[in-house]
């Protein structure tokens, strides 16, 4: 369903700038032309419309000789008088009365329709939604760059910072989508850059793991290649031990390096003990021969080895 555009039926201005007495201007037409000589209120009319919509007339702030001086309320209005601008709008088939009143320091906006009465921020939000369709957009930027193009406003745009000037001109020419495309392209480029960085880090980690795996594979291949030689040496050793005719009986050879080292230590201790016994046997035999009483020890190294090692 198409949304009907917002139209302004009339606007009433009182105690605002060049308007002291209340003046109502009919705007219920497809086009309205405002004309008149200098000092007749043309600029005050457009300032009043801007103040009603966004609550400020910034060019007047810059032109004021004193920041504390009043520049919105008509100078001939009585003490305590406030400026007041009222307009009747047609919003989606509803009649809305919009009123802003106050001075250069503060101003209140009132939204009145057949369904609700809104004030302050709620009224500003409703107005922004009615005119733009999105309360998140800046009504002030749209009004100053597309709605009211007074010469002072255009000059302010041109004198603004380059980034802001580009944004204002894009809005004026209807190029917001192009500006949005540029921002989106930059955002996606940043996202892709982050993804590429993470991918490079993951690739580096994978390469490190691959090199470590290759080293492990090389060690395993070397062990597999030398395994037959180790097996053959083990068979030969078992065969040689079996041919020693019982000098040493071992039920099962160790298969692990620590067990083999431990067995070798035991064997060396046994060999040292056996040598000590044989040496002692020779000494006793010699002593017996000298005394004429030979000593029969009956110690057989092979049998002693068998009993001890097993």
C-alpha positions as a Markdown table, in Angstrom:
| # | Residue | x | y | z |
|---|---|---|---|---|
| 1 | Unk | 0.0 | 0.0 | 0.0 |
| 2 | Unk | 1.4 | 3.4 | -1.0 |
| 3 | Unk | 2.0 | 5.9 | 1.8 |
| 4 | Unk | 0.4 | 9.3 | 1.3 |
| 5 | Unk | 2.9 | 12.2 | 1.5 |
| 6 | Unk | 2.7 | 14.6 | 4.4 |
| 7 | Unk | 1.2 | 17.9 | 3.4 |
| 8 | Unk | 0.9 | 21.2 | 5.3 |
| 9 | Unk | -2.6 | 22.9 | 5.1 |
| 10 | Unk | -1.7 | 26.1 | 6.9 |
| 11 | Unk | 0.9 | 27.7 | 9.2 |
| 12 | Unk | 0.3 | 30.3 | 11.9 |
| 13 | Unk | 3.1 | 32.5 | 13.2 |
| 14 | Unk | 3.0 | 34.7 | 16.3 |
| 15 | Unk | 5.7 | 36.7 | 18.1 |
| 16 | Unk | 8.4 | 35.1 | 15.9 |
| 17 | Unk | 11.0 | 37.2 | 14.3 |
| 18 | Unk | 9.2 | 39.7 | 11.9 |
| 19 | Unk | 5.8 | 38.5 | 12.9 |
| 20 | Unk | 4.4 | 40.2 | 16.1 |
| 21 | Unk | 0.7 | 39.7 | 15.6 |
| 22 | Unk | -0.5 | 36.3 | 14.7 |
| 23 | Unk | -0.5 | 35.6 | 10.9 |
| 24 | Unk | -2.0 | 32.5 | 9.3 |
| 25 | Unk | -0.7 | 31.6 | 5.8 |
| 26 | Unk | -2.6 | 29.1 | 3.7 |
| 27 | Unk | -0.5 | 26.4 | 2.1 |
| 28 | Unk | -3.2 | 24.0 | 0.9 |
| 29 | Unk | -2.0 | 23.9 | -2.7 |
| 30 | Unk | 0.1 | 21.8 | -5.0 |
| 31 | Unk | 2.7 | 24.6 | -5.0 |
| 32 | Unk | 3.1 | 27.8 | -3.1 |
| 33 | Unk | 5.1 | 30.9 | -4.2 |
| 34 | Unk | 6.2 | 33.4 | -1.5 |
| 35 | Unk | 7.1 | 36.8 | -2.9 |
| 36 | Unk | 7.6 | 40.3 | -1.6 |
| 37 | Unk | 10.1 | 43.1 | -1.2 |
| 38 | Unk | 12.8 | 43.2 | 1.4 |
| 39 | Unk | 11.6 | 43.3 | 5.0 |
| 40 | Unk | 8.2 | 41.8 | 4.4 |
| 41 | Unk | 8.8 | 38.6 | 6.3 |
| 42 | Unk | 9.8 | 36.0 | 3.6 |
| 43 | Unk | 12.9 | 34.9 | 5.5 |
| 44 | Unk | 11.0 | 35.0 | 8.9 |
| 45 | Unk | 8.4 | 32.7 | 7.3 |
| 46 | Unk | 11.0 | 30.1 | 6.3 |
| 47 | Unk | 12.8 | 30.5 | 9.7 |
| 48 | Unk | 9.5 | 29.8 | 11.4 |
| 49 | Unk | 8.9 | 26.7 | 9.3 |
| 50 | Unk | 12.4 | 25.5 | 10.1 |
| 51 | Unk | 12.0 | 26.2 | 13.8 |
| 52 | Unk | 8.7 | 24.3 | 13.9 |
| 53 | Unk | 10.3 | 21.2 | 12.3 |
| 54 | Unk | 13.7 | 21.0 | 14.1 |
| 55 | Unk | 13.5 | 23.4 | 17.0 |
| 56 | Unk | 16.5 | 25.6 | 16.0 |
| 57 | Unk | 17.7 | 28.2 | 13.5 |
| 58 | Unk | 21.4 | 27.8 | 13.6 |
| 59 | Unk | 22.3 | 30.5 | 11.1 |
| 60 | Unk | 20.7 | 33.0 | 13.5 |
| 61 | Unk | 22.9 | 31.7 | 16.4 |
| 62 | Unk | 26.0 | 32.4 | 14.3 |
| 63 | Unk | 24.7 | 35.9 | 13.3 |
| 64 | Unk | 23.6 | 37.0 | 16.8 |
| 65 | Unk | 25.9 | 39.6 | 18.3 |
| 66 | Unk | 25.5 | 38.1 | 21.8 |
| 67 | Unk | 24.9 | 34.5 | 22.5 |
| 68 | Unk | 22.7 | 35.4 | 25.4 |
| 69 | Unk | 20.6 | 37.8 | 23.4 |
| 70 | Unk | 17.1 | 36.8 | 22.2 |
| 71 | Unk | 16.9 | 36.4 | 18.4 |
| 72 | Unk | 13.7 | 34.4 | 17.9 |
| 73 | Unk | 11.0 | 36.3 | 19.9 |
| 74 | Unk | 9.8 | 39.5 | 18.1 |
| 75 | Unk | 11.5 | 42.5 | 19.7 |
| 76 | Unk | 8.3 | 44.4 | 20.0 |
| 77 | Unk | 6.4 | 41.6 | 21.8 |
| 78 | Unk | 5.6 | 42.3 | 25.4 |
| 79 | Unk | 7.7 | 41.2 | 28.4 |
| 80 | Unk | 7.6 | 37.5 | 28.9 |
| 81 | Unk | 6.2 | 36.8 | 25.4 |
| 82 | Unk | 7.2 | 33.6 | 23.7 |
| 83 | Unk | 7.4 | 32.8 | 20.0 |
| 84 | Unk | 4.7 | 30.4 | 18.7 |
| 85 | Unk | 4.4 | 28.6 | 15.4 |
| 86 | Unk | 1.5 | 26.2 | 14.7 |
| 87 | Unk | 0.8 | 24.2 | 11.5 |
| 88 | Unk | -1.9 | 21.8 | 10.4 |
| 89 | Unk | -0.5 | 18.6 | 8.7 |
| 90 | Unk | -2.2 | 15.8 | 6.9 |
| 91 | Unk | -0.4 | 12.5 | 7.9 |
| 92 | Unk | -1.8 | 9.2 | 6.5 |
| 93 | Unk | -5.2 | 10.7 | 6.2 |
| 94 | Unk | -5.2 | 12.1 | 9.7 |
| 95 | Unk | -5.2 | 15.8 | 10.7 |
| 96 | Unk | -2.4 | 16.7 | 13.0 |
| 97 | Unk | -1.9 | 20.0 | 14.7 |
| 98 | Unk | 1.8 | 20.7 | 15.4 |
| 99 | Unk | 2.8 | 23.6 | 17.7 |
| 100 | Unk | 6.2 | 24.8 | 18.9 |
| 101 | Unk | 6.5 | 27.6 | 21.5 |
| 102 | Unk | 9.4 | 29.1 | 23.4 |
| 103 | Unk | 12.4 | 31.2 | 22.8 |
| 104 | Unk | 16.1 | 30.8 | 21.8 |
| 105 | Unk | 16.9 | 29.0 | 25.1 |
| 106 | Unk | 14.2 | 26.4 | 25.1 |
| 107 | Unk | 11.1 | 25.4 | 23.0 |
| 108 | Unk | 8.5 | 22.7 | 23.4 |
| 109 | Unk | 6.8 | 20.7 | 20.6 |
| 110 | Unk | 3.2 | 19.5 | 20.9 |
| 111 | Unk | 1.6 | 16.9 | 18.6 |
| 112 | Unk | -2.2 | 16.6 | 18.7 |
| 113 | Unk | -4.3 | 14.3 | 16.5 |
| 114 | Unk | -7.6 | 12.4 | 16.9 |
| 115 | Unk | -5.8 | 9.5 | 18.7 |
| 116 | Unk | -3.1 | 11.0 | 20.9 |
| 117 | Unk | -1.4 | 14.1 | 22.4 |
| 118 | Unk | 2.4 | 13.9 | 22.4 |
| 119 | Unk | 4.9 | 16.4 | 23.8 |
| 120 | Unk | 8.7 | 16.9 | 23.9 |
| 121 | Unk | 10.7 | 13.9 | 22.6 |
| 122 | Unk | 7.7 | 11.8 | 21.8 |
| 123 | Unk | 6.4 | 14.6 | 19.6 |
| 124 | Unk | 9.8 | 15.0 | 17.8 |
| 125 | Unk | 9.9 | 11.2 | 17.2 |
| 126 | Unk | 6.4 | 11.1 | 15.8 |
| 127 | Unk | 7.2 | 14.0 | 13.5 |
| 128 | Unk | 10.4 | 12.4 | 12.3 |
| 129 | Unk | 8.6 | 9.1 | 11.7 |
| 130 | Unk | 5.8 | 10.9 | 9.8 |
| 131 | Unk | 8.2 | 12.9 | 7.5 |
| 132 | Unk | 11.0 | 10.3 | 7.0 |
| 133 | Unk | 9.5 | 7.0 | 7.9 |
| 134 | Unk | 12.5 | 6.2 | 10.2 |
| 135 | Unk | 12.9 | 7.8 | 13.6 |
| 136 | Unk | 16.6 | 6.9 | 13.5 |
| 137 | Unk | 17.3 | 9.3 | 10.7 |
| 138 | Unk | 18.2 | 12.9 | 11.4 |
| 139 | Unk | 15.3 | 15.3 | 10.5 |
| 140 | Unk | 17.6 | 18.2 | 11.0 |
| 141 | Unk | 20.1 | 17.0 | 8.4 |
| 142 | Unk | 17.3 | 16.3 | 5.9 |
| 143 | Unk | 15.6 | 19.7 | 6.4 |
| 144 | Unk | 18.8 | 21.7 | 6.1 |
| 145 | Unk | 20.1 | 19.9 | 3.0 |
| 146 | Unk | 17.0 | 19.0 | 1.1 |
| 147 | Unk | 14.0 | 20.8 | 2.6 |
| 148 | Unk | 14.9 | 24.5 | 3.1 |
| 149 | Unk | 17.8 | 25.7 | 1.0 |
| 150 | Unk | 18.2 | 29.3 | 2.1 |
| 151 | Unk | 21.4 | 31.0 | 0.9 |
| 152 | Unk | 22.8 | 31.1 | 4.5 |
| 153 | Unk | 22.1 | 27.4 | 4.9 |
| 154 | Unk | 23.8 | 26.6 | 1.6 |
| 155 | Unk | 26.8 | 28.7 | 2.6 |
| 156 | Unk | 27.0 | 26.9 | 6.0 |
| 157 | Unk | 27.0 | 23.6 | 4.1 |
| 158 | Unk | 29.7 | 24.7 | 1.8 |
| 159 | Unk | 31.8 | 26.0 | 4.7 |
| 160 | Unk | 31.4 | 22.8 | 6.8 |
| 161 | Unk | 34.1 | 20.1 | 7.1 |
| 162 | Unk | 34.7 | 18.1 | 3.9 |
| 163 | Unk | 33.3 | 14.9 | 5.3 |
| 164 | Unk | 30.1 | 16.7 | 6.4 |
| 165 | Unk | 29.9 | 18.7 | 3.2 |
| 166 | Unk | 30.0 | 15.6 | 1.1 |
| 167 | Unk | 27.2 | 14.0 | 3.2 |
| 168 | Unk | 25.1 | 17.1 | 2.8 |
| 169 | Unk | 25.6 | 17.3 | -0.9 |
| 170 | Unk | 24.9 | 13.6 | -1.3 |
| 171 | Unk | 21.6 | 14.1 | 0.5 |
| 172 | Unk | 20.8 | 17.2 | -1.6 |
| 173 | Unk | 21.4 | 15.3 | -4.9 |
| 174 | Unk | 19.8 | 12.1 | -3.7 |
| 175 | Unk | 23.0 | 10.1 | -3.6 |
| 176 | Unk | 22.6 | 8.7 | -0.1 |
| 177 | Unk | 22.5 | 5.2 | -1.4 |
| 178 | Unk | 25.9 | 5.7 | -3.1 |
| 179 | Unk | 27.4 | 7.0 | 0.1 |
| 180 | Unk | 25.9 | 4.1 | 1.9 |
| 181 | Unk | 27.3 | 1.7 | -0.7 |
| 182 | Unk | 30.8 | 3.1 | -0.1 |
| 183 | Unk | 30.4 | 2.7 | 3.7 |
| 184 | Unk | 29.2 | -0.8 | 3.3 |
| 185 | Unk | 32.0 | -1.7 | 0.9 |
| 186 | Unk | 34.5 | -0.4 | 3.5 |
| 187 | Unk | 32.9 | -2.4 | 6.2 |
| 188 | Unk | 32.9 | -5.6 | 4.1 |
| 189 | Unk | 36.5 | -5.0 | 3.2 |
| 190 | Unk | 37.4 | -4.7 | 6.9 |
| 191 | Unk | 35.5 | -7.9 | 7.6 |
| 192 | Unk | 37.3 | -9.7 | 4.8 |
| 193 | Unk | 40.6 | -8.4 | 6.0 |
| 194 | Unk | 39.9 | -9.8 | 9.5 |
| 195 | Unk | 38.9 | -13.2 | 7.9 |
| 196 | Unk | 42.1 | -13.2 | 5.8 |
| 197 | Unk | 44.2 | -12.6 | 9.0 |
| 198 | Unk | 42.5 | -15.4 | 10.8 |
| 199 | Unk | 43.0 | -17.7 | 7.8 |
| 200 | Unk | 46.7 | -16.9 | 7.6 |
| 201 | Unk | 47.1 | -17.6 | 11.3 |
| 202 | Unk | 45.3 | -20.9 | 10.9 |
| 203 | Unk | 47.4 | -21.8 | 7.9 |
| 204 | Unk | 50.6 | -21.0 | 9.8 |
| 205 | Unk | 49.5 | -23.2 | 12.7 |
| 206 | Unk | 48.6 | -26.0 | 10.2 |
| 207 | Unk | 52.0 | -25.8 | 8.6 |
| 208 | Unk | 53.7 | -26.1 | 12.0 |
| 209 | Unk | 51.6 | -29.1 | 12.9 |
| 210 | Unk | 52.4 | -30.6 | 9.5 |
| 211 | Unk | 56.2 | -30.2 | 10.0 |
| 212 | Unk | 55.9 | -31.8 | 13.5 |
| 213 | Unk | 53.9 | -34.7 | 12.0 |
| 214 | Unk | 56.5 | -35.2 | 9.3 |
| 215 | Unk | 59.3 | -35.4 | 11.9 |
| 216 | Unk | 57.3 | -38.0 | 13.9 |
| 217 | Unk | 56.7 | -39.9 | 10.7 |
| 218 | Unk | 60.4 | -39.9 | 9.8 |
| 219 | Unk | 61.3 | -41.3 | 13.3 |
| 220 | Unk | 58.6 | -44.0 | 13.0 |
| 221 | Unk | 59.8 | -45.0 | 9.5 |
| 222 | Unk | 63.4 | -45.3 | 10.8 |
| 223 | Unk | 62.2 | -47.5 | 13.7 |
| 224 | Unk | 60.2 | -49.7 | 11.3 |
| 225 | Unk | 63.2 | -49.9 | 8.9 |
| 226 | Unk | 65.6 | -51.0 | 11.8 |
| 227 | Unk | 63.1 | -53.4 | 13.5 |
| 228 | Unk | 64.1 | -56.4 | 11.4 |
| 229 | Unk | 67.8 | -55.9 | 12.4 |
| 230 | Unk | 66.9 | -55.6 | 16.0 |
| 231 | Unk | 64.8 | -58.8 | 15.8 |
| 232 | Unk | 67.6 | -60.7 | 14.1 |
| 233 | Unk | 70.1 | -59.6 | 16.7 |
| 234 | Unk | 67.7 | -60.7 | 19.5 |
| 235 | Unk | 67.4 | -64.2 | 17.9 |
| 236 | Unk | 71.1 | -64.5 | 17.6 |
| 237 | Unk | 71.6 | -63.5 | 21.2 |
| 238 | Unk | 69.1 | -66.0 | 22.4 |
| 239 | Unk | 70.8 | -68.7 | 20.4 |
| 240 | Unk | 74.2 | -67.9 | 21.8 |
| 241 | Unk | 72.9 | -67.8 | 25.3 |
| 242 | Unk | 71.2 | -71.2 | 24.8 |
| 243 | Unk | 74.6 | -72.7 | 23.7 |
| 244 | Unk | 76.3 | -71.8 | 26.9 |
| 245 | Unk | 75.0 | -75.0 | 28.4 |
| 246 | Unk | 73.3 | -73.7 | 31.4 |
| 247 | Unk | 75.8 | -71.1 | 32.4 |
| 248 | Unk | 72.9 | -68.6 | 32.7 |
| 249 | Unk | 69.2 | -69.4 | 32.5 |
| 250 | Unk | 66.8 | -66.5 | 31.8 |
| 251 | Unk | 63.2 | -67.4 | 31.1 |
| 252 | Unk | 62.5 | -64.3 | 28.9 |
| 253 | Unk | 64.7 | -61.6 | 27.6 |
| 254 | Unk | 63.6 | -58.0 | 28.2 |
| 255 | Unk | 61.9 | -56.1 | 25.4 |
| 256 | Unk | 62.2 | -52.6 | 26.8 |
| 257 | Unk | 65.4 | -50.6 | 27.2 |
| 258 | Unk | 65.1 | -49.9 | 31.0 |
| 259 | Unk | 64.5 | -53.6 | 31.7 |
| 260 | Unk | 67.6 | -54.5 | 29.6 |
| 261 | Unk | 69.7 | -52.0 | 31.5 |
| 262 | Unk | 68.5 | -53.3 | 34.8 |
| 263 | Unk | 69.3 | -56.9 | 33.8 |
| 264 | Unk | 72.8 | -55.9 | 32.7 |
| 265 | Unk | 73.4 | -54.3 | 36.1 |
| 266 | Unk | 72.4 | -57.5 | 37.9 |
| 267 | Unk | 74.6 | -59.6 | 35.6 |
| 268 | Unk | 77.6 | -57.4 | 36.4 |
| 269 | Unk | 77.0 | -57.7 | 40.1 |
| 270 | Unk | 76.7 | -61.5 | 39.8 |
| 271 | Unk | 79.8 | -61.7 | 37.7 |
| 272 | Unk | 81.7 | -59.7 | 40.3 |
| 273 | Unk | 80.4 | -61.9 | 43.1 |
| 274 | Unk | 81.3 | -65.1 | 41.2 |
| 275 | Unk | 84.8 | -63.9 | 40.6 |
| 276 | Unk | 85.3 | -63.1 | 44.3 |
| 277 | Unk | 84.1 | -66.6 | 45.2 |
| 278 | Unk | 86.5 | -68.3 | 42.8 |
| 279 | Unk | 89.3 | -66.1 | 44.1 |
| 280 | Unk | 88.5 | -67.1 | 47.6 |
| 281 | Unk | 88.3 | -70.8 | 46.6 |
| 282 | Unk | 91.8 | -70.6 | 45.2 |
| 283 | Unk | 93.1 | -69.0 | 48.3 |
| 284 | Unk | 91.5 | -71.7 | 50.5 |
| 285 | Unk | 92.9 | -74.5 | 48.3 |
| 286 | Unk | 96.4 | -73.1 | 48.6 |
| 287 | Unk | 96.1 | -72.8 | 52.4 |
| 288 | Unk | 94.8 | -76.3 | 52.6 |
| 289 | Unk | 97.7 | -77.6 | 50.5 |
| 290 | Unk | 100.2 | -75.9 | 52.8 |
| 291 | Unk | 98.6 | -77.4 | 55.9 |
| 292 | Unk | 98.1 | -80.8 | 54.3 |
| 293 | Unk | 94.3 | -80.6 | 54.6 |
| 294 | Unk | 92.8 | -79.9 | 51.1 |
| 295 | Unk | 89.4 | -78.1 | 51.2 |
| 296 | Unk | 86.7 | -79.2 | 48.8 |
| 297 | Unk | 84.4 | -76.2 | 48.3 |
| 298 | Unk | 82.1 | -77.8 | 45.7 |
| 299 | Unk | 81.3 | -74.4 | 44.2 |
| 300 | Unk | 80.6 | -74.5 | 40.5 |
| 301 | Unk | 80.3 | -71.1 | 38.8 |
| 302 | Unk | 77.9 | -72.2 | 36.2 |
| 303 | Unk | 75.5 | -73.8 | 38.7 |
| 304 | Unk | 75.8 | -70.8 | 41.1 |
| 305 | Unk | 75.0 | -68.5 | 38.2 |
| 306 | Unk | 71.9 | -70.5 | 37.4 |
| 307 | Unk | 70.6 | -70.5 | 40.9 |
| 308 | Unk | 71.2 | -66.8 | 41.5 |
| 309 | Unk | 70.0 | -65.4 | 38.1 |
| 310 | Unk | 66.8 | -67.3 | 38.0 |
